Amino acid sequence: MTNKTYWLAGLVAAALLSSCNDFLDATPDSRITVDTENKVKALLTTAYPSASYVRVTELASDNADDLNGSSNGNYDRFSEQCFRWQEVTEQDNESPQLIWQDYYAAIGAANQALVAIDNMGGATTPTLRAYRAEALLCRAFAHFMLTNIFCLNYSKAHSATDAGIPYATAPETTLDPKYERGTVAEDYAKIERDLQEGMALMGDGIYQVPRYHFNTKAAYTFASRFYLFYQKPDSVIKYSTLALGGDANELMRDYDAMAGMPTDDMQPRAQQYVSSDEQANFLLFPVYSTDQYYFSGTMTGARFNNNSYIGQAEEFFATPWAPDNETAMQSQQLFKFYWFYSPTANKFLLPRTPAFFQEVNPNTHTGFYRTVFVALKSEEALLNRAEAYAIKGDLAASLNDINVWTGNFVADSVEYNTYEYDENWNYIYAKVASNNRLTLDMIRKWAEKYDYYRPERPMPRKHLHPEWIALTEGSDQENLIQALLLIRRIEFLHEGMRWFDIKRYGIKIYRRLIITSLNALELTDSMAYRDPRQAIQLPFEVRAAGLEANPRGTSPASAGYGVWQPSATRTLKLK
């Protein structure tokens, strides 16, 4: 997987076609002729990326700390560079080099399919119309993800001048093509054009396993994500509703399917999570990756990961419905989290990344590590719509969608024991009934209970600085969006989406060094809104070929950060 060239698309796509589709004809000069519907179908199987961006964006977000520093050998240089917002120079299946190359290879395959359809007289049959739709949607999705990974987030104030990525609309036909980056605003306009045309043509009837293709639900969910990032809430509501149909409850994840599975082994639940039979999964990507070991109960990746300090102070134990002790939390949460703990490891995990091994040589038992990634799902369509309603000020509609999610993710009313602290840090014991149906009053009380985050006193609520919506801190609207961002953080844990929410909402995040016992903390860096490092640096090979690099500012790592005393970190249970 690592011996590939790093350019845009066409030559890579041609190589993929020649290796994957034996029945494709080739002309004497080795160009592939795609001239039947079956050949277009085969070509489109390569229009989906097989590289994962999850570890790059997940480790760059606030879902990771540095556990035990250099004394913890359970890490690799690639993951450390992602965590520290450095230019990634290490090669890995999840590296920016592979992301760039693989997504542009997918774009190249989509472009070749579009040319082939045109050469066949156009999309004149229902099947060819559906294939044209699939190619356009694949091209739009790949460009959208590349733009949001390698550029700053969309901004009405800045995107007309922020550097974008090359938007490839035709196969490469020359040996050394030259490209320009354009702007983020131009990229978004082109993505919208492809997305709208694709949605107008799409149909589900041609797919034997629709969840591995851009079916209608996946396309509408992608549209809801695109317009959420594009800051157009009315369109988000429109396309989320088309994806979810009349009753969103009917498309929520079936957690009962996991109920009888082992609680000491993440793999069966992870495999169920990505199952093509799961109605909540709209689009699945099989990818080459070792994320299944980073985000599971192994020592792999234990230094830079989501830990119980984050899990208790900012995520699972800090929700508007959450109990304050692990036993009760586990009994209430239908999708069980895992706490993997050892002297050098502390991971708080959800079983979302199954492990697969693709054996290439049965004699030597060598091959590739693979996993399946849920690229688009019903929960995203629902939460996108909830956010759009909140942005528009329709808090009742937003809360209704949130309660569809909580009603599926969290058990009904549960009685639990709570342990609170008085001013002298003595336990106060109480018995409380929890309810998974949230009200504005419950969210107000949650907001009053938690101050805004400080790195020495972490909280689930963080100051928001979105330039595209005026939020008053402490208002019902801001409180609801705070709760929704926390829900999204949980829903997309180990799926890389938190990074994009941080960029969209201007959330300042920090790099912390902690130790396993969680009684020491060192602050080493921070990142605020529009920090140039929020645009992942383009691969060296691409820059060497002539594309302009992303700018880099001065890291604030030396701006007076230091070590806090142990007494400052006694905040795992925060009131």
N, C-alpha and C positions, 0 to 999 in steps of 0.2 A: 504493500500500500504506500510505501514511501518513495518508491523509485518512479516518480512521475514528473513530468515537466510542469512548469508553473506559468502557463499563459492562459489566454481567455477560454477558448472553447473548442473551435472546430476540429482541430487535429485530434484532440483528446476524444471528442465525440466519435470521430471516425474510427479511432482505435477501439473504443468500446463496442461499436457496432460490429466490427469485424470479428471480435472475440465472442460476442454474446449471441449473434444471430447467424448461424451457419448457412441458412437458406437464402440470405440476401445476395443478390447478384452483384458482381463487380465488373466494371468496364475494363478494357485493356490497360488504361492508364491508372488503374487501381481506385478510381472513384466509385463509390457505392451508388447503385441505382435503386431508389426507393420508389416503386411504381405500382404498388398494390395496397389495398387497405390493410392486409395482414402485415406487410412490411412497415407501414406507418405505425401500426399497433406495436410491433416489435421495437421500433425505434423509440417510441414514447416510454418504453420501460426504462430507458436510460435518461429520461428527462427529470428524474427525481434524484436529489443528492444522496450519496451514500456516506457522506462525512457528517460528523456531529459538531455543532457549535456549542453544545451544552456546557462542557467543562470550562471553555474560555469565558463565557458570560456568567456562569454560576460562581466561579472562583473570583471573578472581578467584582461581584456584588457584595452586599453585606450578609450573605449567607455563609460566610467563612471567616475564621480567625486563624492566627498562627499559634498552634498548640505546641508549647515547649521549645519553640525556636530550633536552633541548629542542633540541639541535643536529640531531637526527634528525627530519626533517619527515614521515616515512612513518607517520603515525598520524592518527586523528581523535579528537575530544574524547570521543565516546561510549566508545571503547575505553580511553582513559585513565581515565575515571571507573570503568569496570569493574575495571581493573587496580588502582586506588588504593582500592577498596572505598568509593567515594563514592556519594552518591545520583545516579542517572543522570537527568540533565535533558535530555540530547540525544535527539532522535527518530531512530530508525533501524529498519530492518526486523527487527533482532535485539534491540531494546530491551525493557526490562521492560514498558513500556506495551503494545507489540505482543504480547508473550508473554501478559500478563494478558488482554488483549482477545480474542486469538485462541483461547486455551485455553478461556475461558468461552464463546466463540461455539461451539466444538466441544461443550461441555457442553450448551449450549442446544439444539443440533441433536439430541443424544442424548436429551434430555428430551422434545423434541417427538416423536421417533420412539416413545418409550415411551408417551406419551399416545395417539398414533395407534393403536398396537397395542391398547391398552386399549379405545379407542373402537370398534375392529373386533371386539370380543368376546374379546380376549385372545390369547395365543400358542397358538392352537388348531391350527396346522399346523406341520410340521417347519420350513418356511421362516420363519414368524413367530417360532418359538422361537429359531431361529438369529439372527434380526434383533434380538430382545429381548436375547439374550446379547451381541451386538456392541454394542448401545447401552449396556448396563450396563458392559461392559468399557471402552468409550471414556470413559464418565463417570468410572469409577474411576481410569483412567490419568491423565486430565487433572487431576483433583483431586489425585492423588498427586504429580504433578510440580509443580503450583502450590504445594502444601504444602511440598515440599522446597526449592523455590526461594525462596519468600517468607516462610518460617518457619525457626526453628531445628530441628535434627534431632530425630527422635523420641527421647525419654528417659523411662524409667520414673520417674525422680525428678522431672522438670520438666514433662512434656508435659500434665499435667492442668491446668496454669496458663499454659503458654506459648500465646500468641495463635496461632490457626490462620487458616484462610481461610473465607469463606462456602461452605457445601456446598449447591449448588443441585440440587434434586431435582424441580423443576417448571419449565415455561416461564414467563417473565415475562408477566404479564397486566395489569399496571398501568403507567402512564406513568412513575412515579417510585418504584420499589420500594425498600424499605429492607432492609439486610442487616446481620447481626452476624457477627463473625469466629469466635466459638466458640473451641475450643482445639485444639491439635495432636492430643491424645488422642482428642477427638471426631471429628476428621477421619479419623484412622486407623481408628476403629471403623466409620465409614460407608463408607470405601473397602473395608474387608474384607467388609462386607455385600454391596456391589455386586459385588465380585470373586467371592465364593463363589457368588452366584446366577448370575452370568454364566457361570462355568465349568461349572455344572451343566446349563446349557441349550445350550452352544455345539456347533457342528458345522461341518465344513469343506466340505460338499458344495455349498453355494450360491455359492461364490466362483470366478470365472474366473481371477483372479490373486490367490491367497490371501495373498501377501506384502504386499499393500496393505490388508489387513483383519486384524482380530483372529482369526486362525486358532488352532487348539488349541495348537500349539507356542509361538506368541507369547503366548497367554494364560498358559500354564504358566510361561514365562520371566518374564513380568511378576509372576506370583505369587511366584516365587522371589526377585525383587528386593524386592517389597513385604515379604515375611517376613524377608528379610535386614535391611532397615532397621527392621523391627518387632521385631527381636531374638528371633526364634523359629526356631532352626536346624533343628529337626526338620521343620518345614513347608517350609523352604528345600530340604532334601534331597528331600522328597516331590515337590515340584513341579518341581524341576530334573530329577529322574529321569524324571518323566512327559514333560517336554519333550525329553529326550535319547534316550529309549528304552533298549534293552538295550545298545547299543554306541555310546558318544559319538563314537568315531572316525569313524563313518559320517556324522556331521553336521558335521565340522570343515570349515573353509574350504578351497577348492580353490586353493592358491597356484600350482599347476602351470599354471593358466589364465593366469597373469600372466608365466610364465617367458620367453616370446618377445617380450614387449612392450618398447618402447623404455625405456631406463633414464635418458634425459635429458628425458623428458616424463612428468609425473605423471598427466596426464588419462586415458590409456587404462587404467592400473591403477586409478585412482579409479573409473572407470566400471564396471570389472569388480567392484570391491569392493562396489558398491551394486546390482549386477545382480539382477533378480528371478529369474534362473535360478540364482543362487548358493544352494546348499542351506543354508548357514550363516545366511542372512538370513531371519529369521522375520517381521519387520515393518519396512516401509519408509515413511518420510514424505517426500513431495516438499514442499519448503518454499521460501518466498521468502527469499533470503539472498545475501550476497556473501562468505560464509565460504570459498567455493572460492578466493577470491583471498587471503584472510588466511592460510589454511593450505595454501598452495602456493608454488611458486618464483617469486613476484613481489615487488615492493617494497611492495605493499599490506600494511599492518599490521606492517612490519618493526621498528618500535620496541618494541612489546609483543608478545612471542612466545616460543615455545619455541626455545632456541638451543643451540649446541654445548657451551656451558658446562654447561647442564643435561643435555644428551644424553649427554655423556661422563662427567660426575661422578655423575649421579643415575639415568640411564635405561639406554640401550642398551649402554654400555661398562661398566656397573657391576652386571651381573647375575651370578648364581651360575655361569652357563655362558659368560660373554662373554669373547672375546679382548680385548686391550688396544690394538689398532690398527684403523684404519678399514677397510683392505683386507680383513683377516681377518673383521671383523665383517660386512661386506657379503657375503662369500662364505658365511658361516654362516647369516645371517638370511634366511629364505625370503621374508618380506615386506620388501622393500628400503626402507630409509629414504633420504631425500634431504637433502643439506646444501646449502642455498642461501646463498652467501656473496658479499659485496661490501663495499666500504668503509663502507657504511651499513646493511648487512643481514647477519643471521646467523640463519638458520632451520634447525632440525632438524625434519624433517617425515615423516609417513607419508601416502601417497596415499589419502585416505579421502573427500575432498570434491570430487566432479566439478562441472564448470561447465556450466550449461545457460542458454540465453537464450530466454525466451518472448516472441516477437514479437507485439505487439498491433496495430501499424500498419505494414503492409508498405511503405507509401509513405515514411514517415519513419524506418522501421527502429527504432522505439521499442518498449519493452516492459519486461519484468521479468527480473532476474537470479534464477536458481533453482538449487537443488542438491537432492540426495536424501540423506537422513539415515537411517542404519541405527538404528532405535529399539530393536530387540530382536534378539538373535542367539544362536546356539548357544554361542559362546565365553562369553557372559555366564552362561548357565545353568550351564555347566561350572565357571566360576570362583566363582559364587555357592555352588555345592555344595561346592567345595573349601574355601571359607572356613567354611561351616557345619560341615564335618567338623573343621576345625582348631579352631573355637570349642568343639566338644564334646570335643576331646582325641583324636579318632581321626586321628592324624597319618598313619598308613599310607594310609587312604582318601583323605585330603586330598592326599597326595603322588602317589597314583595319578592323581587328576584333574589335578593340575598337570602331570604328565608326558604326559598326553594333549595338553595345550595345547603344551608345549615340543616334543613330538614332531611337532606340526604346524607350529609357528611357526619352529622352529630346525632347521637341517640336522643330519643324523647326524654322528657324530664327525668333527671337522675338526682338522687339524694347523695351527697358526698360530705366528707369531713374536710374542713378547711383549717389551715394553720396560718394565722396572721401574726404580725409582730407589733408589740407596743414600742414606745420610744426608746426603751432599754433593750430592744431586740429579744424580748421574751415572747414565747409562743402564747397565742390566745386561741383556744380551741372553740370551734363552732360547727354546727351541722346545718347545711344549706341545701336547698333544692335548686338544681340548675334546670334551665329551660332552653331548648334549642331554637325557639322562635323569638327573634329579637324584636324589640320595640325601640322607638327613638329614646324613650326614657332609659332603657337599659344601656343604650349606647352613650347617652349623656353621663350616666353613672360610671361607665367604663372610662370615659374620657376624664372625668373628675378624679378617678382612682389613679390614673397614670399621668405623670407629668410628661413633658417632651423629652425625648432621648438626649442623654449626654453620654459620651463614651465611658466615663467612669461610673455612670449610673444608668445602664441601658433600660429602655422602655420600648413598648411596641409602637408608640406614636412618635413620629419624627416630623420636624418642621418641613413644610411643603412650600416650594417656590415655583409653582407653575406660572409661566408668563401668559398663558392662554386662558386663564380663568381667575377671577378675583375671589379669593377665599379669605374669610374672616376667621382667625383662629378662635376655636371655642364655639363657633356657630354650629347649628345642627347639620348644615351642609358639610362643613369641614370635618366634623366628628364622623359623619357617615362615610365620607371618602376615606378617612383614616382607617375605619373598620374594614372597609372594602379592600384597601391596599393590603391590610394584614391578611384578609381572606385570600387574596390573590397570591400573596407570598407563600401561604401554606399550599394552595392549590397547585402552584407551579414549582414547588420545591423539587430540585434535581432536574428541572426542565429548562433552566436558563432564562426564564422570562422576567425574573425579578430585576435584572440589570436594566431592561428596557423601561420598567416602571420607575426606577431610580432616575434615569435620564429624563423621562417625560415630566416627572414631578419636581425635578430639581432638588432631590434629597441628598443632603451631605452625608457621606459615609466615611468610615475610618478603618485603618489597619491597626489591629491590636495583637499584642503578644500576651498570651495567657499560659498558665501552667495547668496541669491536669486537675489539681485540687481546686482550681479556680480562685485562689486567694492572692494572686498577684497579676498585675496587668500593666503592660507598657503600650503606649500609643506611639506609633511610628510614622503614620502618614494620614492624609485625609484627601477627599475629593469632593468638590462642590460642583454646582450646576455649570455646565459648559466648560468644565476642565477639558483641555485638549486631549487628555488621555482617555476620555470617554469614547473617542473614535479609535478603535483598535488599529494599530499601525499596519499599513499595507505590507505584504510579504516583501522581503528584500529582492527576490527575483523579479517581482512586478515593478518595483521602483527602478531596478537596474535596467529594465526594458524601456523606461521612459516615463512612467506614471509619477505624478507629483506625490511626495510623501505627505502624510498627515503631520501638521505642526505639533510641536511638543513644547509645553511651558516648563517652568522651573518647578520641580517637585517641592512641596512644603515640608518634606520629611525632616528637615533640620530646623524647623521653625519653633523651637522651644518645647517640643514634645518630650515627655520623660516618664519615669516610673511612678506609679501611685502606690501608696502604702496598702498593706493587706486590708486595713479597716475600711478602705474606700471601696472595696469590692464585695462587701457583704450584702449583695443586692439580688441574689437569685430569686427571692420572693419579694416582690416590690409592691408597696402600697402607696 
